[in-house]
Amino acid sequence: MAAKAAWTTTELSAGWRIKSLAPGGEVPIALLTEAATGQGADWLSVNQMPRMVHEVLLDHKQIEAPWLPGKTAACAWVAERDWVYATRFTAPDPASPAYLRFDGLDTIVAIWLNGKKIAETQNMFVAHRLPLAGHLQKDNTLVLHFRSVFAPADGKLKPLSQYRGQPVRRSDQNYLNYLGPDQLLSRVGVFDRIALQTTEGSELSETIVAASVDETLQHGRLTVDVSGVTGARPTQVTTRLLDASGQTLDTQSTAITVDPEGNFTVQLLLSIAQPRLWWPRGYGDQPLYTVETALVVDGHDHQVVRKKVGFRRITQSSPLHFVVNNVPVRLWGGCWVTPDCHTAVWDPTRADRLFALAENAHFNAFRVWGVVEPPRDEFYELADTRGFLIWQDFPSLPLGPSPTNRAQSLADAEFMLKRLQHHPSILSWCGGNENALWHHPEYNGKLEDRGPWPGQATAEEVGELCRRLDPDRYFQPTSPYGGIDPNDPQQINTHGYTNLWYVPGYDYLNFASEDTRIAAPTLATVKRMMHPADVWPAGYSALFKPGTVYPFPQEWLKYTTSFSWKKTGPIEQYYDATDAASLVHRLGMAESQYYTETVERQRRGRAADDPTDRRRCGGYLVWKFNDSWPQIYSGKVDYFLEPYHAYYGLRRAFAPVMLSFEIGTYVWLWAVNDSPSPVSGTISIELFHLEQNRVRKTITRPVQLAPGRSQVVVRLDQAGIGSFRREHILSATLTTADGRELARTVALADIERNVAFPAATLEMRLLPDGSLELTTDKFARSIELSGDAGGDEFGWFFDDNYFDLLPGQTKIVRILGRHQSGKITARPWYSPHARTIDWRVP
């Protein structure tokens, strides 16, 4: 049909200015006049929108980067002031029915149009759409008055929980240091699109699309529920299903019937035979279809709503053991948190790099942590196109028993359901984070019995809403949930803070939606984020003696949070640190060791002497994937997008085809196949002696492994490697019949601090495709790769790092970062011998 410019949306992204006000009052008339005329002093131009206040102040050099050492406190005044955004815009037809839509306002905002206050809002988690009847003119002035969320109380500024009788709905992470700075930094401003929508009196108010496929996977079905308003005749709704090339596969149209106010609702059903199936990454492709829903007035498309969908069928064989398109799929990944504490504005470059890092680490899933604001729509589009499954928490639902809390929870959940449910990446919904957990006496800090979780009834109401609006997806009231206590690892899911709690049955768990150990980021990041005197304070000793509390200098407490010193990996197994570099290494490798051992055990899924072939774990999501701020805590990718040591341990442990030594009463070698195809080849196991620098014994075994299976390949003492001295290294390699290496693993026979590592010398060669080839003359423990592009140590992303290498083995490393050239250095951690090569993108 021919297009007609009837329903329009115009993003208001130009001409914005901001100005600060003393808190507490209304916008002065003089300021409204300044906004309307474009005059006035002390206004700051906004060079792009959306943009939050801290970003604008940075653009104008009014503040320094808040993450710099000591600079957060210097920004405290920003959150204590009121702020005004202003712009002018033209409406082509002021008489036409029109709306202003605000997709992201943080948080208490009075909205003024042409000198009149037309609305107030205090909820950053939902969009706001305001009718403009009687307010719109040809030339318009829009003013947004952001009130400070703080008010004086007992001589201090405290955050407002309510404003004019309504709950203030924003992330409490604005007031805490868990994800961000130790001193308060509270965001304020516009973080998503603002648009003028004109309708000519007819529009699609809601278009809700659900795609499904039957159990045979041969028949796809689309349900499109549409509601709207119109005063025009004749009017109909048409929905079309298009493939990736734009070819129309099915079309349905229906005339509409309106009520006396002109409102209508219709449902359209479309079908597709043998749809191309959407798969999680690693299991297949992610074909997407377009659903176009048009409101047709007088034969023309008055308004068209387009949404991308994918056809996939997700069920569960048991709780949180997911089956996608009739194939069991285990979830390996991490928890996604807001990418930057000082702004909620979506940064596509940053997001793309985070997704690329997750892909390199073999993630196939994210849990979107609901304590912070949900990501922009583009996040879910990236997940759709790149094959990530999304466990979606609802954001900070006030799951209390009061009527106000229940109504707010249902309204916010409904908004998110309707916004996101068409995305094939959405796997499940969750009511919130650790709501039930903190009511159990063994988990809250005071060890007190707080009785039943008071949010239970409201969470169940949210679940009923999910089942009504999105019946095919799993819902869980909170995370963790279910079992003998809210954190029972044998039942639904667990949060694995086993460094703080003893948790029975954690060795082989059902599903981990969080598990944490902490470390420092790389030394380059540590030096960037800390005062120089804090990096390795004068007189500091890392010896852990009676009375020692912290595994790092006390000065580091300014850069960490949440009892982090109790959450390290097994640092006692590593050499004592003598400088900042060795302390970073110790913390990082201990965290990496914890995750490697834990993930490998969960992927094996059972003890070696278990006669069943059951894999007990349905998924393992680390806490957390990305840092929102430079800090010492639990990120796997730091604020500057540099991978931690543990990132690489997880990458190897999450590899689709994995070899794993289980060392206990006996030594077993396991093979695990979480790829979609069968695996076959030959496994070679070597017993390598460090001091003699040679392989003393070798075992070879053929292996055939079906998809989704784990199995013991061999118990070493039954195959010729029985007792051996602990200065040996165990190594195993899986090679296909045509010589391709599918998997490799290396294991120490003793803890690290008991092993005397040789001074290995590496050879490093640049390959034609820009990759590096490394070999070694002796066992090389934890080879560290680093880069330097004219003094820039950041942005060197190696696809693997901190890996071990034996003589006779070859390691290929790809360089995936942002640099085009520079020097790359490789050094085994315990060797003085480093190799440096000049590198350039081919």
C-alpha positions, 0 to 999 in steps of 0.5 A: 500500500502507498504510504501516507504521512499521517501518524508521525513520530519526531525525536526531540534531540536538538537544541537542548540546554540545561541549568541548575537550580536551588532545590525545593521550589518550582521553576521560576517564571523568569527561567521559563521565559529564558527557556522560551526565548533561548536567552539567559545566563549559566545555561549549558548546551547539550551536544547530543540527546539523550544525555544525563547531567553528569555527562553534560557537565563533563562535556563542558569541563564543569566536573572531572571524570567522577571515577578518577581518584577522589573526584566522586566527592567533588561531584556530590553537589550535582545530585543535591541541586535541581536541574532544568532541561529546555528546548524549543520545537515546532509542531507542523499541525498543532490542532492534530491530536498529539502526544509527548513520549518520554522513554527515560527520565531519572527520576522526579520530573515536572514537565512544562509545556509553553509555560504550563506544568502538564505532568509530574512523574517519579518512575524511571522504570517505565515510559511516560506518554502525555496527551497534548490537547489544548497545550500544543502550539505551532512553536513550543517550549518544553521544560523538564524540571528534575527535582533533587531526590534528596531532602534534609533529614536529621541534619543530613541529606536522605533520599526520598522514598515518596514524592507527593504521596507516590513512591519514587521508583528508581534503582537504590544503587544510586545511593549505595557503593555496591556497583559504584563509587564509595561516595555518593554519586546519584544520576539525574536527567534524560537517559532515553528518547523524547519524541513528539507523536502526532496521530490525526486522531487514529493510532495503534495504542498497543501492538503485542506480538507473540511467536510460537512453534508447535512441538513438531517444529514444523508449524509457526504461529503468530498472535498479534493483539492490537488495541487503538483508537480511531474516528475515521471510516473505513478503518482496518488492521493488517498484519504481515509476516516478512522474512529477512529478504522482505518477502511477505509470507502471510497477511491477515486483515480485519475490519475493526469495530469501535466503541462509542469513544472510538476505541477498538481491540482486535486479534490477528492470527498468522501462520508459517509452515516450516519456519526457520528456527531461532537458536541460542548461540552455539546451537544454530542460526538466529533468523528473525522475521518482521511483523508489520502491523498497520492501521489502514485508513482510507486504503493507506497505511496510517501507522505501521508498527514493526517488530522482529520475532524469532520462532523457537520452542522452549520447555523444561525437562525439570526445573531450570533445565531448559530445552530449546527446539527439543534440544537440551541447552544449558545456560553458561554466562553471567549477570548483566548490570548497568554498564556505567554508574554515572549514566544510564544512557545507552552506549552502543559502542560499549554494549557491542564490545561487552557482547563481543567479550561475552561471545569470546568467553562462550557465554550463551546467556545473561541474567539481567539483574533487576536491581538496576534499570533495564537496558534499552531496547537495543540490548535485546535486539543485540541478544536476538541477533547474537543468540543470547538467552535472557533471564530477565528480572523485573526492575526493583518491584516493590513486592510488598503487601500494601495495595500501593505496592501491589498496584505498582508492581503489577503496573511496572511488570505489565509495562515490561512484559508488553515492551519485551515479550516479542523478543526470542532472546527472552527466556524467563521472567523473575520477580526480583533479586534475593527478596526471600533470601534475606528473610531467612535467619541464616542469610540476613546479617543479623541472623534473625528470623524475619518470618515469611517473605511479605512480598510472596503474595504480590510476587505470585500476582505478578506471576499470574500476570506473566502467565496471562500475558506471556504464558509460554515463558517461565516465571519465578517469584524471586531469585534464588527460590525454592527448596529447604530454604530460599537458597537450596542448591539442589532444588530451583536455583542458588546464589553461590556465596559459599565463601560466606555461608556453608551451603549443603549440597553445593558441589553439584547444584541444580542452577546457579543464577549468581556465584561470586568470588572477587579479585582486583582488575588488571594492574593497569586498571588498578594504577588508573583507578587508585591514588598512586600511594594506595597501589602498594602503600609504603611499608605494606606486607602481604603476609597473612598473620594472626590479626590480619583481616584484609588480603590486600592493603587497607587503603584498597577499602576505598575501592571495594565494597560488600565485605569483598575481603571475605570473598576471594578465591583460594589465595592461600594456595598462591605465593605471598605477594611482594608488590602490586603486580604479584598481589593482582596476580594472586587475587586474580588467579585465585578467583580464576581457579575457583571459577574454573574448578566450579564450572568444570564440576558443574558441567561434568554434573556428577561425581566420577563414581556416580553410576548414572549419566545425569548432569545435575546442573542446568546452568551457571551464571557468574556474578557479575559479568561487567563492572559499572565502575572501577572497583575491586569486586566481582566483575569479569570485565572491568569498567575500562572493558579490560578482562580480569584473570577470571574472564579467561578461566571462565572462557576455557571452562565454558568452551563447548567441548571441554576436557577436565581432570577430576582429582580426588581419591583417584584422578579421572579425565572427563570429556564434556560436549555442549556443542550441537554435534557429536564429537569424536577423536583421540585423547592424549593424556601426558604426565610431564615432569617439571624438573626433568622437562619431559613427558614420562608417561602417555595414555591415549584413548579414542572418544565418541561423545554425543551432544549434551553429554559428559563422560569419564574417559579414563581413570588414570591409575587403571590405565598406567598412571598411578602414583606420581610425585607432585612436581608433575603436570597433567595435560590432556588434548583431544584431537580429531582424525584430521589433526584438529585440536578440539580441546586441551586442559592442564592441571597441577598435581599440587597447590601453586605455592608448593610448585617450583616453576622453571624459567621458561623461554617462549618463542612467539611468531606473527602469523599471516592473519595477525594471530600469534603463535607461541611455543615454549622450551619449558613448562610456562605457567600463566603466560601473560600477554600485554600490549603497548600502542605508543604508551596505551596499555588499554584496548588490547583484547586477546582471545586467550590469556593467562594460560599454561603451555608445555614444551611440544604444544603450540598456542594460537592467540588472536588479537581482537582489540581496537589497536591497529599496531603496537608491541605485544609482550608475552611472559610466563608469570614465574619466568624472567624471560619475556618476548616482545614482537612488533604487531600490526593488523594485516 
